[in-house]
Amino acid sequence: MRRLALSALSALSALSAAAAQDAPPKEKPVKATGDLSFVKTGGNTDVLSIGIGEKLTWQTSPRFLVKQQFGWIYGETDNVTSANALLTGIRGEYSFSKRLSGFLGFNYDFNLFAGVKRRFEEYTGLGVLAVDKPKDILRFDAGFSRFQEWAKYADTSNTFFAGRLVGDYKHLFAEKAYFQQIVEFLPNLKDSDDYRFNSETALVAPLSGGVAIKMGYVVRYRGLPPEGVKKTDTVFRTGIQITN
């Protein structure tokens, strides 16, 4: 009887080990990405500089996801600041189903050479997963934002509500090689001429492990910029991306 029990335990252990080997790896609840980039800006600043950035996602439960981001571009020419732009934010998403989610977020940014001393944004809305295939993912967001914005040479803020329409498409060439295109339209509900349009294009190619080369191109357009400021800013970035 003792031998039979030991044999049964051994067989059960072997089956458990085999099942563990065959089971797919668990998704990490926390994913972090950081990058260091060479940056070429155009529009209100035309300089070569360095940029840093990071993104973090935390799946706190099967239905709730937290996203956090940070990016900063800074450059000097002849010991004089020639580029200084920062964007950081946090967003929470709750999944009602596989296709539909609700979100609530907050952003803070400034871009001194685009005439923005500081700007706060609170936003909310619904997200739809329109396409979910092994190599193609397409998401849409629709909602509203509230902005409080201070111009570079003004002490008073401009507060307004805006609509929020976002399209996010991602194509996977391989597990960690992908192309991504994000388009954002923010119509000012207070002044229709002061709409915002943002576009971000990214191409990522892995080198080894969690290290990859990333190239990105960002376009930011504003219908009614502050006096003396151009309507369009562009940022080209290329550098190293590290993912956990």
N, C-alpha and C positions, 0 to 999 in steps of 0.2 A: 504493500500500500504506500509505504514511504517513497519507494522508487517511482511509483506511478504519479504521486503528487509532484515529485521533483521534475519528472519528465513533462508533466502538464505545465508547470511553472516555466520551464525552459522554453517550451513551445510558445507559450503566451508572450514571453519576453521577446522571442525572435520575431513573432508577428507584429508586436508593438513597434519594434525597431524598424522593421520593413515598412510599416505604415507611416512612421515618422519621416523616413527617407523619401517616400513617394509623395507625401503631402506637400503642397506648394508653400513657399516661405510666407510667413505672416507679414502683412503690411506694417511698416513702421508707423507708430502713432505720431511721431514728430519727424518732420523732414526739413532740413535746412540747406540753403544754397547761398554761397558767397562768391563775389567776383571782384576782380581788380582789372581795370580796363584803361587802355589808351583812348582818349576822347578827342573828337574833332567837332567843335560847335560852329553853327552858322546862324545868321539872322542878326539878333541884337549883340551877339559876341561872336568873333571869328578867331578862335584860339585853339591851340593844342594843349591838352592838359590830362590829368589823371582823374579817374572816377572810381568810387567804391560802391558796392551795393550788397544787399542781402535780402533773402526772402525766407520766411519760415511758415510752415503749416503744421497745425496740431489737431489731430482727430481726437477730440476729447471723449466722444461717444459715437456709436454708429450713425447718429443723425446730426451731430453738431461738429462743425469745423471752424477753427480759428486761423485766419491768415494775417501775417504781419510782414511789412516791407520797409526798407530803408535804402535810400540812394543819395549820394552827394557827389557833386562835381565842383572842383576848385582848381583855379589856375592863377598864376602870376606871370606878368611880363615886366621885366626891368624893375622887380620888387614892388610892382603895383598890381593889386588884385584885378584880374581881367575876366574871371568867371567865378560865380558863386551861386550855386543852385542846390536846393535840398528838397527831398520829398520823403515823407514817412507816413505810415498809416496802419490801421488795424481794422479787421473786418470779421464778423461772425456770420456763419451760414447755418441755417437749420433746414434739413431735408424733409419735406412732406412726403416725397416719394422719390424714386430713382431719377425721375425727370424734372421734378419741380422743387424749388427751394426758395426760402426767404432770406434776405440778408440785411444787415445793419452795419454801417462802417463810419470811420472817422479818418480824415486826412489832414496833415499840416504840411505846408510847403512855402518856400520863398524862392524867388529868382530875381536878384537885385538888378541884373542887367536887362531883364524884361519888365522892369518897373514895379515888381511886386515885393513889398517889404515883408509882408507876412499874409498868409491866407489860411483860413480854417474851412473845412467842408465836413458836414454831417450828411449822410445819405442812407436811403433805404429803398427796398424794392423787391422784385421777384426775379429769379433766374430760371431759365429753361434749358435743359440739355436736349438740343434738337437732334444731334447725331452722336451716337456712341458706338463706334466700330473699333476693331483692334488697332487700326492705323489712322483713323480720322475721328476727331472730337470737335464738335461745334456747340458753343454755348451762346445764349443771348441773355442780357440783363435789361430790365426796364424798371424805372423808378424815378425818384426825385432827390435833389440835393439842395442843401441850404449853405450858402457861402457867406463868409465875412472876410472882406479883403481890404487891405491897407496898401495904397500906392506908395512908391518909394519916397516921395516928397510930401505926403499928406498925413495929417494926424487923425483924420476922421476915417471911419470905415464905410465901405459900400456893402450893404447886406441885401441879398436877393435869393430867390428860389430859382432852381433850374430843373428841367427835365433831364433824364439820364438814360441813354440808349447805348448799349455796348454789345459788340460782337467779338467773340474770341474763338479763333480757329487754330487747331494744332494737328499737324501731320507727322506721324512717326515713320522715319526711314528704318530705324532699328530701335532697340530698347531705350537707348539714351541719346540717339541722334534724331533731331526733329526740326521742323520749321513751324513758327508760330506767328500769327498775325492778329493783333488786337486793334479794333477801331472803336473810338468813343465819341459820341456827339452829346453836347450839353447845351441845349437851347435855354437862354436866359428868359425866364418868364416875366421879368420886369421890363426888359428892353430887348426886343427880338433881334436887333442889329448886333448885340453883344454876345453872340453865340460862340461856343468853344468846340474845336474839333481836334482830337488827338489820335495819332496813329503810332503803333509800335510794331516793328518787324524784327524777328529774331531767328537766327540760324545757329544751331548747336551741334558740334561734332565731338564725340568723346575721344580722349587720348588713351587713358588707362584708368581703371578703377572708377573713382568718383571725379576725376579731372577731365575737363573738356575745354575746347575752344568755343567761345561765343562771339558772334557778330550781331550787332543790333543797330537799328536806325529808327529814330524817334522824330516825329513831326508834331509840333504844337502850334495851333492857329487860334487867334482870337480876333473876333470881328471888330471890336472897339478897344484897342489897347490904350494905355495912358499916353498922354501927349509926348511926342518925340520917340516913341517906341514902335518898332516894326511889328507887323501882324503875325509873322511866322518865325518860329525858332526851330532849328534842326539840331539833332545830336547823333553823331555816328560813334559807336563804341565797338572796340574789339579787344579781347583779352582772355583771361583764364577764369573758368568757373569751377568751383569745387562744391560737390554735393555729398551729403552724408549717406 
